[in-house]
Amino acid sequence: MFIGNWGRPGVASGLYPQKQKEQPGWLDTTWRHLTQLRGPEAIAPPPEAHEFLDQVTRLANEFRELSEKEIRNEAQAIRSSLHRQAFQPYFVARSFALVMEWFVRNENVRPGSGEILAGWGILYQRAVESCETDDNAVSIALSSLTAALAGFPVHVITATDHLVRRLSSRLSRICKELGVSIGEVVAGMEIPSRQEQYRAEIAFTTHKQVAFDYLRDHLASGGRRGRLQLHLDRLSEKEGRGQNLVLRGLCFAIIDELDTVLIDDARVPLLISRNTDLPGVRKVYEKALELSALLHIGTDFDVEESQPRVRLTPNGRIRIAQVTEHLGGMWSGVERSQDLIKQALTATHLFIRDRHYRVDNEKIHMEERALRALSIETSWQRGLLQLLELKEGLPSTGDRETLAKISYQELFQRYLHLGGISHTLMESRRELETLYPFKVMRIPKRNGSKRKAPYFHFYPQAERKWEAVAERVETLHRSGKSVLIAVRSLPMGELLASILAKRGLSCEVLKDNQNENEAFRLNEGRRPGSITVLLYSAGRGIRRAAPGQQGTFSGPHGILAECSESRRHERQLIQRCGAGDEQGDCDYFISLEDDLVQVFAPKWFVHVARRFGLSGNWVVRSLWSLTEWRVGRHHAAARAKLKDMDKQSGKMLAFSGRSE
């Protein structure tokens, strides 16, 4: 169940340990699908976890009598034992008990059974959904410190740079007192600084940073990071490839906000590219835009919003062949001509300014969340960036060539040990257990949920829906309640803010900046009478009031003004509406003119609703749930397609004899 001593960088496992890429056979795949049919009892902590909990509790009672000096000596003794025995359960339990005692003495926090079980699950390669606590830091401390004391380089990976700094700051003191070094890797750091931070026993970073550093290592090593090759380079008199590597391998990863990292952000690959400003390329893209203007929507091409993509019709293919017949050069190939014009149509009709991209200082800046919804690579491959620059009349940045590419599915399967934790995993349980080497384990809330059943509001027209939302907000504001309103996109948030302003109500609009200011403003939104409009993706990792405020304010009232892209996002907002054990109510508003309803809702359902209307809470809830389920299925298909592309790419590279 655990990796052994060979998982540490060294002579036995090499200077860059990682799991070798494997293609599972049909029997392994069939067995994995069958195990996903397990009932609810299979996701509960197993009996051995509860035995471990009892052992930790007994050992924690022993450590209460130790002095501070004896605690530090015990940490060194546990380090030696874990180095020799790896993850022998008794020494793991002693490590957990030691960390628990530190939190009791220094933060006046006694880790509960839920946090201990979550730490055990992470260590035993589980994806843990923890409903027991609002803070993952203690569970991450239990597992990461145990792994670091055992000698494994640990990557604690989370969703944003803000969460990296917050988690690192929270655990820095206990790491220092137990003699464990820590590092932070965030955006904007130079290579030497990154190398230094990754040399720490525990490195806090984001999924994006570790992915790009892995790709840089691939380029620096020429794809040769084998055990023998790196040892030979190290022994060589000249500077070896190992000197230029950033990471120390992929040994041990703990993922906080696991669903954000492995589900929400895993629909497009990450890549490193370079400019290849070939002469005449800009003229080719100018011609593509010019020719695309000759095609007519509905006759020559269709825009399929449900995919989303541009599809050429047979008439459009004939039209392209006619207009490119005498051009020659890049236009001499039929498929290449169609691809260029199709990309031009995509830039013109599918990409919307200030939604999928914005223009700032004569440069195109991508909105990654909107691009993920389109399942489009964030590097703007195949000329999309250049076509958008021409569309907006901006100077050209040149074409780009891909040097290295990897998906999150591919990257995290290469870790020798992988575990993680989040508060919303059950909706994605089957996908997680299919793509990654762990099982989902759920730790339920001991006292159950106190929330009331939500009420669903249905309106055929979007305009009427937004007015109804504003009326509801005004009523709640007059009663002194704080209100959190969730929307899918910034334009919808600004529209609602303008409607509220006409009624004399001021509100904060959170724009998913993923920084400390966003977290502060979200916590301030709990003050009585405050109104906060936020994107579903805003406030990642924030589920409770700031220290000192919890218990002062009751939970805000939640309003879901648009259908979300996943039931998980809905649950995340509901969690933000709670403060401790307080009860936060929620209202759901849906319209037939909402973007997701128009694209993903069943057509027959929409037709019936438009003609006869919808009455009854369960009927409107069915429309909401069906739309949400279809959106989730579409995004899951995009991730599955990316996995299939990885598989096909691996077969092609294996056939050619290349290492990656």
Protein Blocks (a to p, Z undefined) as FASTA:
>chain_A
ZZcfklpgcfknojadcdddddddfklmmmmmmmmmpcfklmpccfklmmmmmmmmmmmm
mmmmpcfklmmmmmmmmmmmmmmnopafklmmmmmmmmmmmmmmmnopacdfklmmmmmm
mmnopacddfkbmbfklmmmmmmmmmmmnopacddddfbfklmmmmmmmmmmmmmmnopa
cddddehiafklmmmmmmpmbdcddfklmmmmmmmmmmmnnopacfklmmmmmmpmbdcf
klmpmbecjfbccdehkllmmmmmmmbccddddddddehklmmmmmmmmmmmmpcehjlp
ccdfklpccdddfklmmmmmmmmmmngmjllpmklmmmmmmmmmmmmmmpcghklpccee
hiacddfklmmmnopafklpghlmmmmmmmnopacebjaddfbdcdfklmmmmpfbdcdd
dfblklmmmmmmmmpccdcdddddfklpabdcddddddfblklmmmmmmmmmmmmmmnop
acddddfbfklmmmmmmmmmmnopacdddehlopaklmmmmmmmmpghiacdddfkgogh
iabdcehjgojaccdddddfbdcfbfklmmmmmmmmpghjaccdddddddfkbmklmmmm
cfklmmmmmmnopedjklmmmmmmmmmmmmmmmmmmmmmmmmmmmmmmmmmmmmnopaZZ
